[in-house]
Amino acid sequence: MKRWPPHLWHVLGPGLITGAADDDPSGIATYSQAGAQFGYALTWTMFLTLPFMAAIQIISASIGWATGEGLSRSIAKRLPRSVLLALVALLVVANTINITADLAAMGAALRLVIGGPAVAYAIAFGVFCLVAEIIIPYHRYAGYLKFLTFVLFVYVATAFSVHVPWGTVLRATVLPDFAFGRDALLTIVAVFGTTISPYLFFWQAAEEAEESRLSYRRRAKASLSPEAFRHIAVDTWTGMTVSNVVAFFIIVTTAATLHAHGITKIDTAAQAAEALRPIAGTFAFALFSMGIIGTGLLAVPVLAGSAAYGVAEAFRLKGSLEMPASRAIGFYAIVSAATLAGAVLTLSKVDPIAMLFWTAVINGVIAVPIMLAMMLVVSRKDDKLVLPRWLKVLGWLAAGLMAIAVGLLLWSELR
């Protein structure tokens, strides 16, 4: 009997990295706010979004594998070029703001642990991520990013280092009971926008194309073979499950500590870590803080890389993280611009909540047309890209879920 999947760690790659990058410092801040403000009432969102999140990421990965191209080129075949350029421009803006928020949180977290200037740490983290992304070829860099995903489990450890009434958590998760007021609605939309983000689509599609040329899967045919699809599905389901389980534990931890002690307002991930110290102790505080830094080191390169892939393909520039900088100057210039712009913006006095809010708005708005375009790509008849019916149904439902979330967000703000 053939053993499957062989060598699971080697099967995991773009899907695992993408899922882990979704729990970046900005995401941690959003999940912390959900737990602090509403206790355990929003834990159900992590289980609701999982199948939709996994489906749309499997679809984006399959497009990258079957076409050998990223999303920009695939979408360009279905939408007018002006629409594509507008979407890519919004992606770059959203990613740059997200990088700023992540670097600021990383700098603040390190300051909490060792003291010193948070801004200097933030800029240093940005430079470090940029240099690593430029000088390390993708096939080695992906291994480092995959190893960094273990950092996420510090949030699981944090949850078990404090007292949690698990019976209450289970009841709130299975039978949610809370009023859909404006604040609750905004938080739910923020959680959805943080969980299903366009930069994840662009990154996984591009890296699936990279991975297929470098891994054992390169022996498969150019089309999306059943074996290649199974590998993509295992990788992606694993990554998305890890992402949402970790987010679930972040909500539980902050609900059991901050919300239980009357702290219901969290502005940043670093503030959540600092608030934990007098309540949960130094150990929980240290775990939470170091997790912020580790997830930031994982997420910043993904944010910058996804922006570079999107722009490079839109303008037909030669570019790949596997290529040396001398052969892809334009591509790495985009990576550098996004990362350094984010680092420089940490010097500004922009309200972190405003940054996170507008990033979520932009991500939510551009996610809808991108997801619709992706579904149009996989719905056409193509011998190279044949996907199961259940996956297409989940993909359309995911697009509908995001459209409803954006509509509710706009309605709540305009009424």
C-alpha positions as CSV (number, residue, x, y, z in Angstrom):
1,M,0.0,0.0,0.0
2,K,1.4,3.4,-1.0
3,R,2.0,5.7,1.9
4,W,0.5,9.2,1.4
5,P,1.3,11.9,1.9
6,P,5.1,11.2,1.8
7,H,7.3,13.3,4.0
8,L,4.6,15.7,5.1
9,W,7.1,18.4,6.0
10,H,8.3,18.5,2.4
11,V,4.7,18.6,1.1
12,L,4.0,21.7,3.1
13,G,5.2,25.0,1.6
14,P,3.4,28.0,0.1
15,G,0.1,27.1,1.8
16,L,1.7,26.7,5.3
17,I,3.7,30.0,4.9
18,T,0.6,31.8,3.6
19,G,-1.5,30.7,6.5
20,A,1.1,31.7,9.0
21,A,1.6,35.1,7.4
22,D,-2.1,35.7,7.9
23,D,-1.5,35.9,11.6
24,D,0.8,39.0,11.3
25,P,1.1,41.6,14.1
26,S,-1.8,43.6,12.5
27,G,-3.9,40.4,12.6
28,I,-2.9,39.8,16.2
29,A,-4.1,43.3,17.1
30,T,-7.5,42.6,15.5
31,Y,-7.9,39.2,17.2
32,S,-6.8,40.7,20.5
33,Q,-9.3,43.5,20.2
34,A,-12.0,41.0,19.5
35,G,-11.2,39.0,22.6
36,A,-10.7,42.1,24.8
37,Q,-13.9,43.8,23.7
38,F,-16.3,40.9,23.3
39,G,-14.8,38.1,25.4
40,Y,-15.4,34.6,23.9
41,A,-18.4,35.8,21.8
42,L,-16.5,35.9,18.5
43,T,-14.6,32.7,18.7
44,W,-17.1,31.2,16.2
45,T,-15.7,33.4,13.4
46,M,-12.5,31.4,13.2
47,F,-14.5,28.2,12.3
48,L,-16.9,30.0,10.0
49,T,-14.2,31.5,7.8
50,L,-11.9,28.4,7.7
51,P,-13.5,26.5,4.8
52,F,-14.0,29.7,2.7
53,M,-10.4,30.9,3.4
54,A,-9.0,27.4,2.5
55,A,-11.1,27.2,-0.7
56,I,-10.1,30.6,-2.1
57,Q,-6.4,29.9,-1.3
58,I,-6.5,26.5,-3.0
59,I,-8.1,28.1,-6.0
60,S,-5.3,30.8,-6.2
61,A,-2.7,28.2,-5.7
62,S,-4.2,26.0,-8.4
63,I,-4.2,28.9,-10.9
64,G,-0.5,29.6,-10.2
65,W,0.4,25.9,-10.6
66,A,-1.6,25.2,-13.8
67,T,-0.8,28.5,-15.6
68,G,2.7,29.0,-14.3
69,E,1.8,32.6,-13.8
70,G,0.7,34.8,-10.8
71,L,-2.8,36.3,-10.4
72,S,-2.1,39.6,-12.2
73,R,-1.5,37.9,-15.5
74,S,-4.5,35.5,-15.1
75,I,-6.8,38.3,-14.0
76,A,-5.6,40.5,-16.9
77,K,-7.1,37.9,-19.3
78,R,-10.6,38.5,-17.7
79,L,-10.7,42.2,-16.7
80,P,-9.8,45.4,-18.5
81,R,-6.2,46.6,-18.0
82,S,-7.4,49.8,-16.3
83,V,-9.2,47.7,-13.6
84,L,-6.2,45.5,-13.1
85,L,-3.9,48.4,-12.6
86,A,-6.3,50.0,-10.1
87,L,-6.5,46.8,-8.1
88,V,-2.7,46.3,-8.1
89,A,-2.3,50.0,-7.0
90,L,-4.7,49.4,-4.1
91,L,-2.9,46.2,-3.2
92,V,0.5,48.0,-3.0
93,V,-1.0,50.8,-0.9
94,A,-2.7,48.3,1.5
95,N,0.4,46.2,1.8
96,T,2.7,49.2,2.5
97,I,0.3,50.4,5.2
98,N,0.2,46.8,6.6
99,I,4.0,46.6,6.6
100,T,4.1,49.9,8.5
101,A,1.7,48.6,11.2
102,D,3.6,45.3,11.4
103,L,7.1,46.9,11.8
104,A,5.7,49.4,14.3
105,A,4.3,46.5,16.4
106,M,7.5,44.5,16.1
107,G,9.6,47.5,17.3
108,A,7.2,48.2,20.2
109,A,7.3,44.5,21.2
110,L,11.1,44.5,21.3
111,R,11.1,47.7,23.3
112,L,8.8,46.1,25.9
113,V,11.2,43.2,26.3
114,I,14.6,44.9,26.3
115,G,13.9,48.6,26.4
116,G,15.3,51.1,23.9
117,P,13.9,53.1,20.9
118,A,11.0,51.3,19.3
119,V,11.2,53.2,16.0
120,A,14.9,52.3,15.5
121,Y,14.0,48.6,16.1
122,A,11.2,48.9,13.6
123,I,13.4,50.3,10.9
124,A,16.1,47.7,11.7
125,F,13.6,44.9,11.3
126,G,12.5,46.4,7.9
127,V,16.1,46.5,6.6
128,F,16.8,43.0,7.9
129,C,13.7,41.6,6.1
130,L,14.6,43.4,2.9
131,V,18.2,42.2,2.8
132,A,17.2,38.6,3.6
133,E,14.7,38.7,0.8
134,I,17.2,40.1,-1.7
135,I,20.3,38.0,-1.0
136,I,18.7,34.6,-0.1
137,P,17.3,32.5,-3.1
138,Y,13.7,31.5,-2.7
139,H,14.3,27.8,-2.3
140,R,16.4,28.5,0.8
141,Y,14.3,31.5,2.0
142,A,11.1,29.5,1.9
143,G,12.6,27.0,4.3
144,Y,13.4,29.7,6.8
145,L,9.9,31.1,6.5
146,K,8.5,27.6,7.0
147,F,10.5,27.2,10.1
148,L,9.3,30.5,11.4
149,T,5.7,29.2,11.3
150,F,6.5,27.4,14.6
151,V,6.5,30.8,16.3
152,L,2.7,30.8,16.0
153,F,2.4,28.1,18.6
154,V,3.6,30.5,21.3
155,Y,0.0,31.8,21.3
156,V,-1.3,28.3,22.0
157,A,1.2,28.0,24.8
158,T,0.1,31.4,26.1
159,A,-3.5,30.3,26.3
160,F,-2.6,27.3,28.4
161,S,-0.4,29.4,30.7
162,V,-3.4,31.4,32.0
163,H,-6.7,30.2,33.5
164,V,-9.4,29.7,30.8
165,P,-12.9,28.5,31.5
166,W,-13.0,26.0,28.6
167,G,-16.7,25.1,29.2
168,T,-17.6,28.8,28.6
169,V,-15.4,29.0,25.5
170,L,-17.1,25.9,24.0
171,R,-20.6,27.2,24.6
172,A,-19.7,30.6,23.2
173,T,-18.2,29.0,20.1
174,V,-21.0,26.5,19.4
175,L,-23.9,28.8,20.5
176,P,-22.8,32.4,20.0
177,D,-25.0,34.8,22.0
178,F,-24.4,38.6,21.5
179,A,-26.1,41.6,20.0
180,F,-25.1,42.6,16.4
181,G,-24.5,46.3,17.3
182,R,-22.3,48.6,15.3
183,D,-19.1,47.8,17.2
184,A,-19.7,44.0,17.0
185,L,-20.4,44.4,13.3
186,L,-17.2,46.4,12.7
187,T,-15.1,43.9,14.6
188,I,-16.6,40.9,12.7
189,V,-15.9,42.7,9.4
190,A,-12.4,43.4,10.5
191,V,-11.8,39.8,11.5
192,F,-13.1,38.6,8.0
193,G,-10.9,41.2,6.3
194,T,-7.9,40.2,8.3
195,T,-8.5,36.5,7.6
196,I,-9.2,36.6,3.9
197,S,-6.8,39.2,2.4
198,P,-5.8,39.8,-1.2
199,Y,-2.1,39.8,-0.6
200,L,-2.4,36.1,0.4
201,F,-4.0,35.3,-2.9
202,F,-1.2,36.9,-4.9
203,W,1.6,35.4,-2.7
204,Q,0.4,31.8,-2.8
205,A,-0.3,31.9,-6.5
206,A,3.2,33.2,-7.3
207,E,5.0,30.9,-4.8
208,E,3.1,27.9,-6.1
209,A,4.5,28.6,-9.5
210,E,8.0,29.0,-7.9
211,E,7.6,25.8,-5.8
212,S,6.5,23.7,-8.7
213,R,9.7,24.4,-10.5
214,L,11.9,23.6,-7.5
215,S,10.2,20.7,-5.6
216,Y,9.4,17.1,-6.4
217,R,6.2,18.2,-8.0
218,R,8.2,19.4,-11.0
219,R,8.0,15.8,-12.2
220,A,4.3,16.1,-12.7
221,K,2.7,17.3,-16.0
222,A,2.2,21.0,-16.7
223,S,-1.5,20.7,-16.1
224,L,-3.0,20.5,-12.6
225,S,-2.8,16.7,-12.1
226,P,-4.7,14.9,-9.3
227,E,-1.5,14.4,-7.4
228,A,-0.5,18.1,-7.7
229,F,-4.0,19.1,-6.5
230,R,-3.8,16.8,-3.5
231,H,-0.5,18.2,-2.5
232,I,-1.8,21.8,-2.8
233,A,-4.9,20.9,-0.8
234,V,-3.0,19.2,2.0
235,D,-0.5,22.2,2.2
236,T,-3.3,24.8,2.1
237,W,-5.7,23.2,4.5
238,T,-2.8,22.7,6.9
239,G,-1.7,26.3,6.7
240,M,-5.2,27.8,6.9
241,T,-6.1,25.5,9.9
242,V,-3.0,26.5,11.7
243,S,-3.7,30.2,11.0
244,N,-7.3,30.0,12.3
245,V,-6.5,27.8,15.3
246,V,-3.8,30.2,16.4
247,A,-6.2,33.2,15.9
248,F,-8.8,31.3,18.0
249,F,-6.3,31.0,20.9
250,I,-5.3,34.7,20.6
251,I,-9.0,35.6,21.1
252,V,-9.3,33.1,24.0
253,T,-6.2,34.4,25.7
254,T,-7.1,38.0,25.6
255,A,-10.7,37.3,26.5
256,A,-9.6,35.2,29.6
257,T,-7.2,38.0,30.7
258,L,-8.0,41.4,29.4
259,H,-11.8,41.2,29.0
260,A,-12.1,39.4,32.3
261,H,-10.3,42.3,34.0
262,G,-12.3,45.1,32.3
263,I,-9.7,46.0,29.7
264,T,-11.8,46.3,26.5
265,K,-9.7,48.6,24.3
266,I,-6.6,47.5,22.5
267,D,-4.8,49.7,19.9
268,T,-1.9,47.5,18.9
269,A,-0.6,43.9,19.3
270,A,2.2,45.3,21.5
271,Q,-0.3,47.0,23.8
272,A,-2.1,43.6,24.1
273,A,1.2,42.0,25.2
274,E,1.9,44.8,27.7
275,A,-1.6,44.5,29.2
276,L,-1.1,40.8,29.7
277,R,2.0,41.3,32.0
278,P,0.2,42.4,35.3
279,I,-2.7,40.0,34.7
280,A,-1.2,36.8,33.3
281,G,2.4,37.2,34.5
282,T,5.8,37.7,32.9
283,F,5.9,34.4,31.1
284,A,2.7,35.0,29.2
285,F,3.8,38.5,28.4
286,A,7.2,37.3,27.1
287,L,5.6,34.6,24.9
288,F,3.1,37.1,23.4
289,S,5.8,39.7,22.7
290,M,8.2,37.4,21.1
291,G,5.4,35.9,19.0
292,I,4.7,39.4,17.6
293,I,8.3,39.7,16.4
294,G,8.4,36.2,15.0
295,T,5.2,36.6,13.0
296,G,6.3,40.0,11.8
297,L,9.5,38.5,10.4
298,L,7.4,36.0,8.5
299,A,4.7,38.5,7.3
300,V,6.7,41.5,6.1
301,P,8.5,39.6,3.3
302,V,5.2,38.1,2.3
303,L,3.5,41.5,2.1
304,A,6.4,43.0,0.1
305,G,6.8,40.0,-2.1
306,S,3.1,39.8,-3.0
307,A,3.1,43.5,-4.0
308,A,6.2,42.9,-6.1
309,Y,4.7,39.9,-7.9
310,G,1.4,41.8,-8.6
311,V,3.1,44.9,-10.0
312,A,5.8,43.0,-12.0
313,E,3.3,40.8,-13.7
314,A,0.9,43.7,-14.4
315,F,3.8,45.6,-16.2
316,R,5.4,42.4,-17.6
317,L,8.6,42.9,-15.7
318,K,11.0,40.0,-15.2
319,G,10.9,39.0,-11.6
320,S,11.1,36.2,-9.1
321,L,12.4,35.7,-5.6
322,E,14.5,32.8,-7.0
323,M,16.3,35.2,-9.4
324,P,19.3,37.3,-8.3
325,A,18.7,41.0,-7.9
326,S,21.0,41.8,-10.9
327,R,18.6,39.9,-13.2
328,A,15.3,41.3,-11.8
329,I,16.1,44.9,-10.8
330,G,12.6,46.2,-11.3
331,F,11.1,43.4,-9.2
332,Y,13.4,43.9,-6.3
333,A,13.0,47.7,-6.6
334,I,9.3,47.1,-5.8
335,V,10.2,44.8,-2.9
336,S,12.6,47.5,-1.6
337,A,10.1,50.4,-2.1
338,A,7.3,48.6,-0.2
339,T,9.5,47.5,2.7
340,L,11.4,50.8,3.1
341,A,8.3,52.9,2.7
342,G,6.7,50.9,5.5
343,A,9.8,51.3,7.6
344,V,9.9,55.1,7.0
345,L,6.2,55.5,7.8
346,T,6.8,54.2,11.3
347,L,8.4,57.6,11.9
348,S,5.0,59.3,11.3
349,K,2.4,60.0,13.9
350,V,-0.3,58.2,12.1
351,D,-2.9,56.7,14.5
352,P,-2.3,52.9,14.5
353,I,-6.0,52.2,14.7
354,A,-6.6,54.4,11.6
355,M,-3.9,52.5,9.8
356,L,-5.4,49.1,10.6
357,F,-8.9,50.3,9.8
358,W,-8.1,51.6,6.4
359,T,-6.0,48.6,5.6
360,A,-8.9,46.4,6.4
361,V,-11.2,48.6,4.3
362,I,-8.9,48.5,1.2
363,N,-8.3,44.8,1.6
364,G,-12.0,44.1,1.9
365,V,-12.9,46.3,-1.1
366,I,-10.3,44.9,-3.5
367,A,-10.8,41.3,-2.3
368,V,-14.3,41.2,-3.8
369,P,-13.4,41.9,-7.5
370,I,-10.2,39.9,-7.3
371,M,-12.1,36.9,-5.9
372,L,-14.8,37.3,-8.6
373,A,-12.1,37.4,-11.3
374,M,-10.4,34.3,-9.9
375,M,-13.7,32.5,-10.0
376,L,-14.3,33.5,-13.6
377,V,-10.8,32.2,-14.4
378,V,-11.5,28.7,-12.9
379,S,-15.1,28.6,-14.2
380,R,-14.1,28.7,-17.9
381,K,-13.3,25.4,-19.7
382,D,-9.6,24.7,-19.5
383,D,-8.0,21.3,-19.7
384,K,-5.1,22.4,-17.6
385,L,-7.2,23.7,-14.7
386,V,-10.0,21.3,-13.7
387,L,-11.2,21.8,-10.1
388,P,-13.8,19.9,-8.1
389,R,-17.4,21.3,-8.1
390,W,-17.4,21.6,-4.3
391,L,-14.3,23.8,-4.4
392,K,-15.9,26.1,-6.9
393,V,-19.1,26.4,-4.8
394,L,-17.0,27.3,-1.7
395,G,-15.1,29.8,-3.8
396,W,-18.2,31.6,-5.0
397,L,-19.6,31.5,-1.4
398,A,-16.3,33.0,-0.2
399,A,-16.6,35.9,-2.7
400,G,-20.2,36.4,-1.6
401,L,-19.2,36.4,2.1
402,M,-16.6,39.1,1.5
403,A,-19.1,41.1,-0.6
404,I,-21.6,41.0,2.3
405,A,-18.9,41.9,4.8
406,V,-17.8,45.0,2.8
407,G,-21.4,46.0,2.2
408,L,-22.2,45.8,5.9
409,L,-19.0,47.8,6.7
410,L,-20.0,50.5,4.3
411,W,-23.6,50.5,5.5
412,S,-22.5,50.8,9.2
413,E,-20.3,53.7,8.3
414,L,-22.7,55.6,6.1
415,R,-26.0,55.2,8.0
